[in-house]
């Protein structure tokens, strides 16, 4: 048994990280093998230790201080004894204890032909981790890893994927910093002038602005047709107050208290309104959760289920071989069961996760208000989710063992070259290779019925241009002719500058070219040109669409009279919705050239 040096929580011998706070346990106190530690005392000895502790607290001599330190060691040993007794009691009657794995009995068995129930818990937790990694692009999952085989198994994969995330951030595929944006879509066609007369001086505009410090968010959308404004919509959220307006349909600006509006529409009390000021705080909470659940995952990988060998490795998809270090992870049924039970306990009692879920649950509250379905409070959702994990734990563990689940990584010169996850029916692998200056990464999948699929990305940096191509397929449907030339260091709010080309793999001549470049007034143009369309009997030869974007948004507040909808009933909102619907119908008829 170990004691975390950061939070004092007990941990298992094989744990690499504290599952309570995520702290690395390389400096943890091992209370079972601590130097000069006495054997677990009987009850009388424990009583004497307590008395010794009291004496040490009042004594001021050096000898008394030594006595106090000895008493603390004895007390730690007593804790071990109490924990072991609790485990014995739990065998007869379930006892809740966050420091140990709970014991549960599953009555219903999973069908052998179906997907193991383990994925109910694992998939959701993995999604949480991936979202966090993509949100921050930092090595938050397995920080502070040491040099043990279990550490290296995690470290090689963590370093590779975090490197990919960092590259995507630097190129511009991931952008976290935009607080304002404006997007304007325009278009034209080749071969149909009757359509172009409507598209000229026509556009669709979307603007958005957030200010976390003020707890505000604004959005507006407008549509122009042949130079005339036919639609103008506005919505805002300002520190607990919602507002919306449709000036093209109705002259009023409707505003109301969020909690009151939701209560009137659903009949349910809302404890808290969305707090956009908590954005930074939520990011820190997510980092904490990533560290915690990363530590929990690490407990599943031990020296007993991880084998390391030096051998020749074949990258079958890329047709290469090399001599390297191979790590093979094969968890047993009881290990998976214990992990899932610990995951269930952690999720059920996780206040941080509950708070984040509440922060993301406001869309569900709106669905409730619109009659689109109801959702449980965050705490009940986590309890229900945890119970599903527990019910699946025993069966899932056995199914994973029976399926010969295996997770392999192969490393050459401390560089990851392969990840392979397989079972009796499926094999999924990632292969990484170098060919001169070119990097090749290929994802392969082989199913139980012999079906195969691959996706390959080849790229090389020449000067400041990243040139690459993507191909793949399954022998019937194939991906070919997808090429890109990215200008490193230049990007819009959506993606990096450059040229992206897709050609029709059937050879009929169709082609799509997306060019991202500078636009007017510090903006960016995303110009998509579709050509060769005459071969598809579409009645036109080409289409050109342009999406102009910028990181600024000039949003004008509605000028109509403010109407307080805080106390609107469900019927009142229904009547307002009918009014808006009739207005949209008029706009639609005008688009068709029909006047009332």
N, C-alpha and C positions, 0 to 999 in steps of 0.2 A: 504494500500500500504506500502511495506517495501523498505528500501534502504540497499543494501549489504554493510557491513562495510569494505569489502576488495577492491571491484572494483567500488562501487558507483552505480551499475546498479539497476534499479527498479525491484521489485519482487512482486508477488501476495501474498495476506494475508496467503493463505494456503501453500505456498512454504516452504519446509524444508531446501532446498539448493538454492543457487544462480544458475540460469540456464545459466549464462554467464561464471562464473569461478568455480562453484562447492562449494563455501564457505558455511559452516553451518550458518544458519540465526538465531541462537538463540540469538545473540547479535545485530541483525539488528535494525536500527532505524525505528520505525513505524511512518511515517509522518502524518498518519491520526489521531493517538491517542497520539501523543507525549505530555508530560506534558506541561501545560501552552501554548498550541498551539492555536493561534487565528483561527476563522473560515476563510474559503477561502475568500480572499478579492475581492472587486470589482476592476475594472481597476484603478480608482483614488487612492485607497488605495495602489495598487501595485506601482503606480508612486511615492507615498509618501515614500514607503518602499525603493525604489531605491535611493531617495534623502537622506533618513536617512543613507543608507549604505555609500554613498559618504561622509557624514559628519563624520560618525564613523571612516572612514579610515584616516581622517586628524586629528581627535581629539586624544589627548594623555592622557586624564583623565580617571579615573576608570568609571565614569558615561558614557562617550562616548563609552567605551569598551562594557558596558552592552547594549547600543543602537545598536551596531554592531551585537551582538549575536542575539538580537531580530529581526533585519533585516534579518538575515540568515534564521530564522525560518519562517518568513513571505514569504521569497523567495521560501522556500521549499513548503509552502502551495500553492503558485502561480503555482509551477510546477504541483501539483496535478490537479489544475483547468485546466491548459493547456492540460494535458493528457486527462482529461474527455472531453474537447472540441474536441480533435483529434478523440476520439472514436465516438462522434456524427457525425463528418464529414465523418468518414469512413463508416457509415451506408448508406450515400448517394453516396459516391464515394470512392473506395479502396485507402487507404493511407498506404504506407509501413512504418512500425514502429517496430523495433526489440524488443521494450519493451512490446508490447501488442500482443494479439492473432489476426491474420488477419482474415478477413471474406471472404469466398468464396462461390460461388454457383455451385453445381454439377448438371449437366443436365442429364447425363447418370446414370441409376440405375444398381446396381449389381444384377445378377440373384440370386434368393433365394436359388437355389440348389448348388451354387458354393462356393468356398472358399472366405471369406470376403477379400476385397481389402486391409484391414488394414494390412494384413501380408506382403504386398509389402514393407511397411515402417518398421514395427516392426521387422520382421525377419532379415533384413539387419542390423538394429541397434543392435539387440541382438547378432548377429554373431560378430559384432565389439567388443562388450563388452566381449563375451566369449573368443575370440581370445586374447584380452588384459589380461584377468584374467589368462588364461592358459600360456600366455607368461611370466608373472611376478610372478604368484602365491602369490600375495599380496592382502591385503584388500584395494583395490583402489576404489571400486565402491561406498561403503557407509561408508566412514570413518567419525568419529566424531559424530555418532548418539547419540541422547539424550534419554529421557525416555518416550516420548509420545507414544501412541499406534501406530501411523504411523511409528515412528522410530523403535519400537520393531518389527513390522511386517517385515521390511526390515532387521533389524539387525540379527534376528534369522536365516534367510535364508542365509544372507551374511556370517555369522560366520561358518555355517555348510559347505557351498561349499568352502570357503577359507581354512577351515581345511582339506577338502579332497584334494585340490590342494597342500597344504603344505605336506601332507602325501605322495602324488605321487612324489613330488620333492625329499623328503627325501629317499624314497625307490629307486628312479632312473628311474621311468617311464617318468619323464620330466627332460630334461637336456638342460640347456641354455648355458653352459660354454664351450662346445667343439668348439675349433677353428681349430683343426686338427683331421683328422681321416683316418684310413686305414681299409678296409674291404676286406677279402679274402675268397671266396666261393669255397669249394671243396666237393666231394661226391663219394659215392660208392653204389653198389646195391648187394643184396643177391639173388643168383639163376640165374644170367646172367653174366657169366664170359666174354662173348664176348663184353659186354658193359663195364665191369670193365677195360679191357685193354686200352680203350680210356680214361677212367676217371683217371687212374693212372698218376701221375705227371701232371695233368690238373687242371687249376684253373681260376677263374675270379677275377680280382683285381680292386678295386676302391679306389682312394685316393683324398682327398680334404683338402684345407688349405685356411683359410681366415685371413687377417690382417687388421682390421678396421682402425688402426692408419695410415697405408700406403695406404688404399683404394684399396686393392688388393684381388683377389680370384683366386685360381688355382685348376684345377681338371685334373686327369689323369685316364685312364682306360686301362687295359691290359688283354689279354687272352692267356693262355698257353694251348697247346694241346699235350699231351704225351711228355712234356718237351721242346717243341718248341714254341717260341713266334710267334703267328699268327696275333695278333692285338695289336696296341699300339696307343692310342688317347690322345691328350692333348688339354686343353683349358684354357685361362686365361683372366682376366680383370684387368688391371693395370691403375687406375686413368684416365679413359677416353679412354683407348686404349684396343681393343680386339685382341686376338691372338688365333690361332688354328693350329694344325698339326696332320697328320696321317702318322707317319714315316713308317709304314708297307705298305703304299700305295703310298706315295709321299714324296720325300726327302726335301721339302721346309717347312719353318715356316712362315705362313701367319699372318700379323699383319696390323691393320688399326685403324684410328680414328673412334670411335663409332658414333659420330654425323654425320660425313661425309658419312660413310657406310650406315647408315639408310636413310639419305637423298637421296643418289644415288639409293637405292633400292625402296624407296616409293615415292620420289618426295616431301616429307614433311620435313619441318624444325624441328629439335629437339632442344628445348631451352636449356635443360640440359642433360648431360650424367649421368648415375648412379653414385652416390657419396657414396661409402661404408664408407667413413669417418663419415657420418652422422648417423651411426647405433645407437650410444649412444644417440644422439640428438633426433632421431626418437622414441627411447624408452621413453624418457621424454615427448615427444609430445603425445605419445599414453597414457601415464599415465594421462596427462592433459585432453585428450579427454574422457577417462573413467570417470574421476571425473565430467566433464561437463555433459555428457549424463546420468550419474548416477543421477545427480541432476535433470535433466530434467524428468527422469522416476519418481523420487520421487514426482513431482508435481501432478501426476495422483492419488496419494493416499492421501485422506483427511479424516478429521473426519466425513464428511458427507457420504462417501461411504465405510467406514471401521467400522465394528461392532465387538466388543469384548465381549465374553461370557465365563463363567465357566460352563463346562458341561462334561458329559461322552462321550468319543471318542472311536469309534470302528475301529480298524485296520483290515478290513475284509480279506485282503490278508494274513496276519500273524496270524489271529485268536486271537487277543488280544484286551483288553479294558483297559482304564485308565481314570481317572478324570484329566482334564487339562484346559488350557486356549485356546479358539478357536478364531481365527481372520478371519473374512469373508470380503473379498473385492469384491464389485460389482459395477463397474463403470457404469455411465449413458452415454447415447448417446452423449449429449452435452459435457461431460467431455472428452470422447475419441476424439471427433472431435477437441476440443480446443487443446488437447495434440498433435494430429497429425499435426495440423496447425503450432503449435510452433516448433515441430520437423522439419517440412519442412523449416520454416524460418531459423532455426539454421543450418541445413545441408547446405542449399543453400549459406549461407554467411560464412561458416566455413573455414577460410584460413588454419588452422592446418590440417583439414581433407583433404583439397585439396592438400596440400603439401605431405601428406602421400600417397595419391592416386597416385600422380605423381611419387613418389619414387617406388611405386609398379606397375607402368604401363609400365615398360620397356619390360616385356614379351610380352605385346600387340604390342609394337613397332616392336619387332622381328617378331611377327605374320604378321604384315603389310608388313614387308620386304620380307617375304616368300610367300606372297599372300594368307595367311590363314584367312584373314578377317581384317577389320579396326575397330578402336576404336576412340571415341571422346576424346578431351582433358579433363583433370580431372574436370575443372571448368564446362564445358558443361555437363559432366556426372552427377555432383551433381545437376545442375539446372534441368536436365531431371528427375532425381530421386525425387527431391523435388516436382516437378510438379505432378508426379504420386501420391505422398503422399497426396497432396492437393486435387486432383481429387477424391481420394478414401475416404477422411476424413469423409464427411457427411454420405455417405452410410455405411461406415465401422462402424462408431459409432452406427448407428441405428441397424445394423445387430448384433453387439455384445450385445446390450441391448436386442434385440428380442430373441437372442439365450440363454439368461439368463447366460451369462458368469460369472463364479464365481471362485475366487481364495481363497482357505482356507489353513491356516496353524494351526496345533495343537501343543501345547507346554506343556511339563510336567516338572516342576521344572526348568524352564528356559532352557530346552533342547528341541530342535526341534524333534518331533516324526512323523509328517506327513505334506506333502504338497499335496494338491489336487486341480487340475484345471479342471473345468467341464463346459459343455454347455448342450443344449438339446440333443445332439447326442453323445457326447464324454465325457469320464472321464479318466483322467490320474492322477496317484497318486504315491507318494514315501512314503514308510512306513519304520520306523526305530525302532528297538527293541533290547533289551538285553536278553540273555538267559545264566545266569551265566557269564563266561568270554567271551562268544561268542557274537559278534555283527551281527545282521541280517538286511540287507537293501534290500527292494524289490520294484521294479518298476512295476506298474500295468497299463494296458490300456484296456478300454472297448469301443468298437465302437458302432455306431448307429444301426447296424444290429445284435447286440448281440455278435459279435466276441470279444474274450478276449485274452490277452497275458500278461505274467509276466516274469520277470527276477530277480532272487534272488542271492545275494552274502552273504555268511556266512563265518566269519573268526574269528580267535582268536590268540593272541600272546602267545607263550609258549617259555620262555627264549628269544633267539634271532631269533626264527623262526616264521614266520607268516603263519599259516596253514589255508587254506580256500577252498571253493568249489563254483562253479557257476552252477545254474540250471535255467530252464525256459521252455517256450513253449506256445502253444495255444491249447493243447489237441490232435493235429494231428502231428505237428512237434514239437519235444521236445529236449531240451538241457539237457543232463545228463553226468555224468562222467568227468566233467571238474574240476580238482583239482590242487592246487598249494601249494608249500612249499617254501616260500621266505626267503632267508638269509638276514636279515636286516643289513644294514651297509656295504654291499658289492654289487657293481654294475659295469656294463660295461658302455660304452657310449650309449647303447641302452636301457637297462633294468636291473633290479636287478638280482643278482645271485639266483639260486634256481632251482626247478624242477616243470615243468608244464605238466600236463597229460590230454589227451583227449581220451576218449574211444567211440567207435561207439555205438550210442544209440540203433541201431537195433539189437545188440547182435551177429553180424557176426564175431566178434573177432578182428577187426581192432583197432589199438591203435597208438597214436602219443605221444612221450615223448620228450619235449624240456628241455635240461639241460644247464644252464648257469654257467660257472665255469672258474677258472684260466686257461689261456693258456701259451704258452712259451713267454719268454722275455717281461714280464709285459703287456701281452695281455689277451684277454678274448675269450673263445670259447662258441659258441652257437650251441650245437649239437642237431640236430633233428633226431630222429629215428622213422621210420614208420615200424610197424611190423604187421604180420597177413594178409598180402596182398594177399596171395595165395587164400583166400576165395573169392576174388573179380575177379578171372580169369584174373589177370594182367600179368601172366607169370613170376612173381618174388615174393619172399617172404618178402623182406624188402628193405628199402632205408635208407641210412645214409647221411645226409648233415651236413656240419660244416661251420659256418660263424665265422671266427676269426676277432676280431676287436681290435684296439688300438687307443689311443688319440694322436698318432704321425703320421706324413706323410712325407716321404722322396720323394719329387717330383723332378725329373730331367728335366731341360729345354731341349727342342728339339735342336739338333745340326745342323739342316739343314740351308741352306741359307735363310735369312729373305727376304720376299717379301712383299712390301707395297701394300695393297689392298684398301687404302683409296679412291682412285679414280676409282676403278673398277666399270664398268657399270653393269646393270642387266644382259646383255648378257655374260659379263666376268664371273660373279658368276655362271651363268647357265652352262657354259663350265667347270668351276672348279667342280661344282656338278656332272656333267657327268663323269668327270675323277675319282672322288671319288666313284661313283656308280659302275663303271667298276672294281675298285679295290676291293670293297666289294663283287662283284660277283665272282672274282677270289678266295677270301678267302672262300666263301661259297662252291665253287666247290672243293676246297682243303679239306674242312671238310667232303665232301662226298667221298673223296678219288679219285676224278677225276682230272687229269692233262691235261693242254692244250698242 
